[in-house]
Amino acid sequence: MLSVLKKVSQFYPGTAAVALIAIASQFLATNYGAPVLVFALLLGMAMNFLYRQEHTKAGVDLCATQVLRAGVAMLGAGIAVSDIAAIGFAGVGVLIGGMFFTIAIGPVLARMLGLKRDMGLLSGGAVAICGVSAALTLSSVMPKNEEQSKFTLLTVIMVTTIGAIAMVTYPIAVQVLELTPQQAGYFLGGAIHDVSHVAGAGFALSEAIGVEAMTVKMVRVAMLIPIAWCFLLLFNREGGSGQSLKPPGFLLMFIALATINSFGFIPAAWSSALTSLSKLSFLLAIVALGIKTELSGLISHGWRPVALVLLQSVFLGATMLLWAVFAM
C-alpha cells in the first residue's frame, strides 16, 4: 500500500500542474473564443521551467505519454465504419486517394524545404485525417526523441491555425461558387482538418451542409486506423529489430472500440462520453508537450513548417474542391 502511495505521489505534482494549466486554457478559450489547444500550447511552453524541476518532471512525462495513449484509445468510440456507405464508392475513392497523396507528398515537400522526412509524414497525416487528433495519434507510434516532440508541437500549431483559417474562408468559397449542399459538404468535410472546424464551417451555412460535411469527415477519421497501422509498420521496419511486429495496446483498443461502435454496441451516451474524455486527454497531453518544449527550439525552424502544412492543406483542399465541382 505504501509503495502504491509513493508511486502516486511521484506523479502528483506534475499532473496537478498540467491539470491547472489545462483549466486555465479552457477558461481563456471560453472567454475569448479561440481554440483551447492554442492556449494549452502557449501556456504550456510558458511553463517550460516545470520540466526542469525533479518533482514535476515525472507527472509531465506521464501526461505526454500514457494520458495521450489513453486518449487515442478512447477516440475509437466515436468512429463508425458505416459512415463510408453514405458517400458512394467514387466519392470515397477520391477522398482516400487525396488523403494518401497528401501524406505521400509530405516527405518530398519536407526535403524541398530542408526539413526532416518524418515531419513531412506527420504533418501530412494530420492534414489528411483529422488535425490535432491524428497528429498526436501518429506521433505516438513514431520514434520517441526530443526532435519528434518538437515536430509534433509544430504540426499541432500549424494544423490548428490553418484549420481555423479554413473554417472561415472555405464557406465563403462555397457561397461564391454556389455549390449544392452535397458539393459543399463534400468539400468542407474533405478539406478542413479538425472535426470541430468542419462542424463550424458546415453548420454555419446550413444544417444539410453540416450533416453532409460531418459524414465525409467521419470517413477521414475512420482512416486513422489503417494509416496509424501503416506508420507503425514503417517505423518498426526501419528500426531494424528483426522482431515480429507487436502493435501497442492503445492502438489495439482504438481498433476494438471503433469495431464495436460500428456494430452499434456502444450506446450513444457512452460514445459521446468516451469521445469527450479523449479530447480531455489530448488537452492534457498538449499542455504536457508544451511544458517539455523550449520556445527557442520551435522558433529555430522558422517559416518552413508553416509552408509545409500550408502546401499540404492547399493540395488536399484543391483535390476535394475539384471533385465536388466537376464530378458531383
C-alpha positions in Angstrom: 0.0 0.0 0.0 2.8 2.4 0.9 4.6 1.6 -2.4 1.5 2.5 -4.3 1.0 5.8 -2.5 4.7 6.6 -3.1 4.3 6.0 -6.8 1.2 8.1 -7.0 2.9 10.9 -5.0 5.7 10.8 -7.6 3.3 11.8 -10.4 1.0 14.1 -8.4 2.9 17.4 -8.6 3.4 17.2 -12.4 -0.1 16.0 -13.3 -1.6 18.6 -11.0 0.4 21.4 -12.7 -0.7 20.1 -16.1 -4.4 20.0 -15.0 -4.3 23.5 -13.7 -2.8 24.8 -16.9 -5.5 22.9 -18.9 -8.2 24.5 -16.7 -6.7 27.9 -17.4 -6.6 27.2 -21.1 -10.3 26.2 -21.2 -11.2 29.3 -19.3 -9.4 31.6 -21.8 -10.8 29.7 -24.8 -14.3 30.0 -23.4 -14.0 33.8 -22.8 -12.0 34.8 -25.9 -13.4 32.4 -28.5 -10.0 31.0 -29.6 -9.2 27.2 -29.9 -8.4 25.8 -26.5 -5.4 23.9 -27.8 -3.7 27.1 -28.8 -3.9 28.4 -25.3 -2.8 25.0 -24.0 0.3 25.1 -26.1 1.2 28.7 -25.3 0.6 28.4 -21.5 2.5 25.0 -21.5 5.5 26.5 -23.3 5.5 29.4 -20.9 5.8 26.9 -18.0 8.8 25.1 -19.5 10.7 25.6 -16.2 8.4 23.0 -14.7 10.1 20.3 -16.8 13.4 21.2 -15.2 12.1 20.5 -11.7 12.6 17.0 -10.4 9.3 16.8 -8.5 7.2 17.7 -11.6 9.0 16.0 -14.4 7.5 12.5 -13.9 4.0 13.8 -13.9 4.5 15.8 -17.1 6.0 12.8 -18.8 3.0 10.7 -17.7 0.6 13.2 -19.3 2.7 13.4 -22.5 2.8 9.6 -23.0 0.3 7.4 -21.1 -2.5 10.0 -21.0 -2.0 10.7 -24.7 -2.3 7.0 -25.5 -5.4 6.6 -23.4 -6.9 9.5 -25.4 -6.0 7.7 -28.7 -7.7 4.5 -27.5 -10.9 6.3 -26.5 -11.1 8.1 -29.8 -12.2 4.9 -31.4 -15.5 5.0 -29.6 -16.6 7.9 -31.9 -15.9 6.2 -35.2 -18.3 4.1 -37.2 -17.2 2.4 -40.5 -20.8 2.5 -41.8 -20.4 6.2 -42.5 -18.5 5.3 -45.6 -21.6 3.9 -47.4 -23.4 7.3 -47.3 -20.8 8.9 -49.6 -20.7 6.5 -52.5 -17.9 4.4 -53.9 -16.4 7.0 -56.2 -16.5 9.8 -53.6 -14.8 7.6 -51.0 -12.2 6.6 -53.6 -11.3 10.2 -54.3 -11.3 11.1 -50.6 -9.0 8.2 -49.7 -6.8 8.8 -52.7 -6.4 12.5 -51.8 -5.6 11.6 -48.3 -2.8 9.1 -49.2 -1.3 11.5 -51.8 -1.3 14.3 -49.2 0.7 12.0 -46.9 2.9 10.7 -49.7 4.0 14.2 -50.9 4.8 15.2 -47.3 8.4 13.8 -47.3 9.0 15.3 -50.7 7.9 18.7 -49.7 9.8 18.4 -46.4 13.1 17.6 -48.2 12.5 20.5 -50.6 12.0 22.8 -47.6 15.1 21.5 -45.8 13.0 19.6 -43.1 13.2 16.0 -41.9 11.1 13.3 -43.7 9.4 12.4 -40.5 7.9 15.8 -40.2 6.5 15.6 -43.7 4.8 12.3 -42.8 3.4 13.6 -39.5 2.1 16.8 -40.9 0.7 15.0 -44.0 -1.2 12.6 -41.7 -2.5 15.4 -39.6 -3.7 17.4 -42.6 -5.2 14.4 -44.4 -7.0 12.8 -41.4 -8.3 14.9 -38.5 -5.8 17.5 -37.5 -4.6 17.5 -33.9 -6.0 14.1 -33.0 -4.2 12.5 -36.0 -1.0 14.3 -35.2 -1.0 13.0 -31.6 -2.0 9.5 -32.6 0.5 9.2 -35.4 3.3 10.7 -33.3 2.6 8.1 -30.6 3.6 5.3 -32.9 6.7 7.1 -34.3 10.2 7.0 -32.7 10.4 9.0 -29.4 13.0 11.7 -29.2 13.3 15.4 -28.5 13.2 16.4 -32.2 10.0 14.3 -32.7 8.3 16.2 -29.8 9.2 19.5 -31.5 7.8 18.2 -34.8 4.6 17.2 -33.0 4.1 20.6 -31.4 4.9 22.4 -34.6 2.3 20.3 -36.5 -0.3 20.8 -33.9 0.2 24.6 -34.0 0.1 24.7 -37.8 -2.9 22.5 -38.4 -4.9 24.3 -35.6 -4.1 27.7 -37.1 -4.6 26.8 -40.8 -7.7 24.8 -39.9 -9.2 27.8 -38.1 -8.5 30.0 -41.2 -10.1 27.4 -43.4 -13.2 27.3 -41.2 -13.7 31.0 -42.0 -12.6 31.2 -45.6 -13.9 27.9 -47.1 -17.6 28.7 -46.5 -17.0 32.0 -48.4 -15.7 29.9 -51.4 -18.8 27.7 -51.1 -21.1 30.7 -51.5 -19.1 32.3 -54.3 -19.1 29.1 -56.3 -22.8 28.4 -55.4 -22.2 24.8 -54.5 -25.1 22.5 -53.8 -25.4 21.2 -50.2 -23.9 17.8 -51.3 -21.0 19.5 -53.1 -20.4 21.9 -50.2 -20.5 19.2 -47.6 -18.0 17.0 -49.5 -15.6 19.9 -50.0 -15.7 21.1 -46.4 -15.6 17.6 -44.8 -12.9 16.5 -47.1 -10.6 19.6 -46.9 -10.8 21.0 -43.3 -8.5 19.4 -40.7 -10.2 19.3 -37.3 -13.7 17.9 -36.7 -14.7 21.0 -34.7 -13.7 23.2 -37.6 -15.6 21.1 -40.0 -18.7 21.4 -37.8 -18.3 25.1 -37.5 -17.9 25.7 -41.2 -20.7 23.3 -42.3 -23.4 24.2 -39.8 -22.7 27.9 -40.3 -24.0 27.5 -43.8 -26.9 25.2 -43.2 -27.9 22.0 -41.3 -27.9 20.0 -44.5 -24.4 21.0 -45.4 -23.2 20.5 -41.8 -24.6 16.9 -41.7 -23.0 16.1 -45.1 -19.7 17.6 -44.1 -19.6 15.7 -40.8 -20.4 12.4 -42.6 -17.4 12.9 -45.0 -15.2 13.9 -42.1 -16.0 10.8 -40.2 -14.8 8.7 -43.2 -11.5 10.6 -42.9 -11.3 10.0 -39.2 -12.0 6.2 -39.7 -8.9 6.1 -41.9 -6.8 6.9 -38.8 -6.9 3.1 -38.0 -5.2 1.8 -41.2 -2.9 4.8 -41.6 -1.7 4.5 -38.0 -1.0 0.9 -38.7 1.0 1.8 -41.8 3.1 4.2 -39.7 3.6 1.5 -37.2 4.8 -0.9 -39.8 7.1 1.7 -41.5 8.9 2.7 -38.3 9.1 -0.8 -37.0 10.8 -2.0 -40.2 13.2 0.9 -40.1 14.1 0.1 -36.5 15.9 -3.0 -37.9 15.0 -5.1 -34.9 14.1 -8.1 -37.0 11.4 -9.0 -34.5 7.7 -9.6 -35.2 5.5 -6.5 -35.1 3.8 -6.0 -31.8 1.2 -3.3 -32.0 0.8 -1.2 -28.9 -2.1 -1.9 -26.6 -3.7 1.6 -27.1 -3.8 1.1 -30.8 -5.5 -2.3 -30.5 -8.0 -0.7 -28.1 -8.7 2.0 -30.6 -9.4 -0.6 -33.3 -11.6 -2.6 -30.9 -13.7 0.4 -29.8 -14.1 1.5 -33.4 -15.2 -2.0 -34.5 -17.7 -2.3 -31.6 -19.1 1.1 -32.3 -19.5 0.3 -36.0 -21.8 -2.6 -35.0 -23.8 -0.3 -32.8 -22.9 -2.0 -29.5 -21.7 1.2 -27.8 -24.7 3.4 -26.6 -24.7 6.9 -28.0 -24.2 8.4 -24.5 -21.2 6.2 -23.8 -19.7 7.0 -27.2 -20.1 10.7 -26.5 -18.6 10.4 -23.0 -15.6 8.5 -24.3 -15.0 11.0 -27.1 -15.2 13.8 -24.6 -12.6 12.0 -22.3 -10.4 11.5 -25.4 -10.5 15.3 -26.1 -9.7 16.0 -22.4 -6.7 13.6 -22.6 -5.4 15.3 -25.8 -5.7 18.7 -24.0 -3.6 17.4 -21.1 -1.1 15.8 -23.5 -0.8 19.1 -25.4 -0.1 21.0 -22.2 2.5 18.5 -21.2 4.2 18.6 -24.6 4.2 22.3 -24.4 5.9 22.2 -21.0 8.5 19.8 -22.4 9.4 22.2 -25.2 11.5 25.3 -25.2 10.2 28.1 -27.4 13.6 28.8 -28.8 13.7 25.3 -30.2 10.4 25.8 -32.1 11.4 29.2 -33.4 14.6 27.8 -34.8 12.6 26.0 -37.6 11.4 29.4 -39.0 8.9 29.6 -41.8 9.4 26.2 -43.3 6.9 24.2 -41.1 4.3 26.8 -42.0 5.0 26.4 -45.7 4.9 22.6 -45.4 1.5 22.4 -43.8 0.1 25.2 -46.0 1.1 23.4 -49.2 -0.3 20.1 -48.0 -3.6 21.8 -47.0 -3.8 23.5 -50.4 -3.2 20.3 -52.2 -5.9 18.4 -50.3 -8.4 21.3 -50.5 -7.9 21.7 -54.2 -8.4 18.0 -54.8 -11.7 17.9 -52.8 -13.0 21.1 -54.4 -12.2 19.9 -58.0 -14.1 16.7 -57.4 -17.0 18.4 -55.8 -17.4 21.0 -58.6 -16.7 18.8 -61.7 -17.8 15.3 -60.7 -20.7 15.6 -58.3 
